[in-house]
Amino acid sequence: MASQKQLSIFYQRIIEQWGNAHGLRTVCELTCRNFSESFGVIHSQLLVAYKSTWKTLLDMDHEGIHYQFPPIDVVSNVRITSEHVTKAISNHRPQYTTHGNIKRLWLPLERRSNIIGCLIVDLPSETQQACEDFSLLATLLASELDAGLLSQTIKDEHLGRRSAERELQISQHEQQNLLQQLQSLHEISFKLWRADSMNSMLFTAVDEGKKQLHLDRMAIFLFAKNQRMRGTYGTDIHGNTVDEHYFESEIPDLWFTAHTVSNEEYLAIENNTPLYHDLKQVGFGWSAYISLWDEDTPVGWIACDNLLTGMPLHDYHHYLLKQFGFIVSQHIVRRQAEESLIRLNKELEQRVTERTAELERVNARLEIISKLDPLTEVYNRRVFDQKIMEEWHRAERHQLPFSLLIMDVDHFKMYNDQYGHAAGDQCLKVIASTLAKLERRSGSLFARFGGEEFVLLLPGQDHNAAIFAAKRALSAIQKLQLPREYGVDDARNIVTISIGVSTMIPSIHGSPDEFFKRVDMALYEAKSQGRNRYCVI
Ligand SMILES: Nc1nc2c(ncn2[C@@H]2O[C@H](COP(=O)(O)OP(=O)(O)OP(=O)(O)O)[C@@H](O)[C@H]2O)c(=O)[nH]1
């Protein structure tokens, strides 16, 4: 009787409380609590057939009630397995099983001939309640469970769809951002291509890289020799792009060096890390390092961070930063090749200019040498032969006087015999330089004709001028007082010269050769008359 009363209170409370309950969770929790309070239940568990397997929706023990939707697997539950449940509900009716001092009530929850759940309640063994007494509860709970699960599933699906939509929206947004930024990368690449030098290219990379990729700070470092690296352009702590060529240091042995350079990777990112400016910590955030490569050789890196805004790095940034690093690497390599080619060309041009100047100097020197007599360094016979031809024809055209003097050292054979050939050479040099200085009028030419014989060509100069020149030459040599200590009848004991002189206005009937012979005859005459004199024909 007592058990009947207990049962009716149990049902009464359930019906009252369920009336105020909102949602499946409350219904389930109230049911188990009532079981516990009314019948001293030790453990109760509500399993549901969910997605073709048995799952735990609620578990109540002395620690409390655990309700979980979506329901969780019963795998970990060794007390009750799926096989136990399947067996217990096979006749669709409530039943007891005994486990030591526990009477376990298995209450199949059936809806439209389908078992949709099972309430398992561990009662004390002395419980008098017949298991059929709970059939009504099973019917009521099955109905609540059916409706509750359905609405929960719908709600869940709705939520799932909403969150899927939100994810889709986010991913579409990210996709759009990525597309926009890929377009930006293309624009950056174009600007880098148009930059007119390596420096302006690096400045553009930093400045545009930040703007277009929405990054707070960026700096580009290039590797130099001996494991060192130097700055190029970077960002100050206010976000301005600044020249950092002053910066030089050893390549630091840090995590990103190992990650990028040693592993031949493009990108290394660290979150929640100290951020630096000029090697001093200035903040905290993420920092990314992008390696720059020339094929397999690292040439530098780009450093970026979020010092100013603390903006998080998006997923698409990983791809963008790699692409950016790739583009900048390409431009650096191209620029370096171009600039070394320009340098090489400049060096070549410089060398060609130097060699050309040197060649011109040598040619000029050769030109002079080819015109000079090697011993006396006055004009040689080749120059005289050319000059007499030119001047002869000029004088002929303009009907101008034309004078020629042939000067010959007297008794020079004896000089050589007396003093030796070397002294003879020296004597010839002194005579030549003395005579060469005398005549400076334009067009005139003094040359060594050969041996101890010199010629003085005086185009445009008449008979008197020629005689003046001859006298002056004789006197100049006499004044030298070059000793000559060998006895010859007609001479004082100094070196002298004899001169043949002639002047004429050239005509087509004459020739330089004939004229020369005439002067030579005059010289012969001067020699015959006793030397140290001039003779005119
Ligand atoms: N040391 C020296 N002697 C030269 C050079 N060229 C010619 N001679 C010499 O000049 C001498 C010219 O001698 P000759 O033609 O016989 O006439 P000369 O002894 O001067 O007598 P005259 O002309 O008749 O007064 C020769 O002995 C040549 O060897 C030269 O470059 N150096």
PDBQT file of the ligand as one rigid body, heavy atoms in Angstrom, charges set to zero:
ROOT
HETATM    1  N1  LIG A 601     129.898  60.410 -85.934  1.00  0.00    +0.000 N 
HETATM    2  C1  LIG A 601     129.162  60.419 -87.024  1.00  0.00    +0.000 A 
HETATM    3  N2  LIG A 601     129.688  60.534 -88.205  1.00  0.00    +0.000 NA
HETATM    4  C2  LIG A 601     128.920  60.560 -89.309  1.00  0.00    +0.000 A 
HETATM    5  C3  LIG A 601     127.532  60.420 -89.212  1.00  0.00    +0.000 A 
HETATM    6  N3  LIG A 601     127.036  60.447 -90.470  1.00  0.00    +0.000 NA
HETATM    7  C4  LIG A 601     128.077  60.624 -91.325  1.00  0.00    +0.000 A 
HETATM    8  N4  LIG A 601     129.247  60.689 -90.622  1.00  0.00    +0.000 N 
HETATM    9  C5  LIG A 601     130.586  60.830 -91.098  1.00  0.00    +0.000 C 
HETATM   10  O1  LIG A 601     130.748  62.070 -91.730  1.00  0.00    +0.000 OA
HETATM   11  C6  LIG A 601     131.834  61.940 -92.598  1.00  0.00    +0.000 C 
HETATM   12  C7  LIG A 601     131.593  62.697 -93.850  1.00  0.00    +0.000 C 
HETATM   13  O2  LIG A 601     132.764  62.677 -94.577  1.00  0.00    +0.000 OA
HETATM   14  P1  LIG A 601     132.901  63.204 -96.038  1.00  0.00    +0.000 P 
HETATM   15  O3  LIG A 601     131.660  63.119 -96.822  1.00  0.00    +0.000 OA
HETATM   16  O4  LIG A 601     134.063  62.563 -96.624  1.00  0.00    +0.000 OA
HETATM   17  O5  LIG A 601     133.192  64.714 -95.900  1.00  0.00    +0.000 OA
HETATM   18  P2  LIG A 601     134.017  65.543 -94.867  1.00  0.00    +0.000 P 
HETATM   19  O6  LIG A 601     135.020  64.708 -94.209  1.00  0.00    +0.000 OA
HETATM   20  O7  LIG A 601     133.021  66.168 -93.914  1.00  0.00    +0.000 OA
HETATM   21  O8  LIG A 601     134.661  66.615 -95.724  1.00  0.00    +0.000 OA
HETATM   22  P3  LIG A 601     134.001  67.807 -96.479  1.00  0.00    +0.000 P 
HETATM   23  O9  LIG A 601     132.536  67.561 -96.494  1.00  0.00    +0.000 OA
HETATM   24  O10 LIG A 601     134.535  67.754 -97.772  1.00  0.00    +0.000 OA
HETATM   25  O11 LIG A 601     134.351  68.968 -95.642  1.00  0.00    +0.000 OA
HETATM   26  C8  LIG A 601     131.996  60.432 -92.830  1.00  0.00    +0.000 C 
HETATM   27  O12 LIG A 601     133.209  60.003 -92.251  1.00  0.00    +0.000 OA
HETATM   28  C9  LIG A 601     130.846  59.803 -92.133  1.00  0.00    +0.000 C 
HETATM   29  O13 LIG A 601     131.198  58.557 -91.569  1.00  0.00    +0.000 OA
HETATM   30  C10 LIG A 601     126.989  60.255 -87.951  1.00  0.00    +0.000 A 
HETATM   31  O14 LIG A 601     125.801  60.109 -87.754  1.00  0.00    +0.000 OA
HETATM   32  N5  LIG A 601     127.832  60.271 -86.889  1.00  0.00    +0.000 N 
ENDROOT
TORSDOF 0
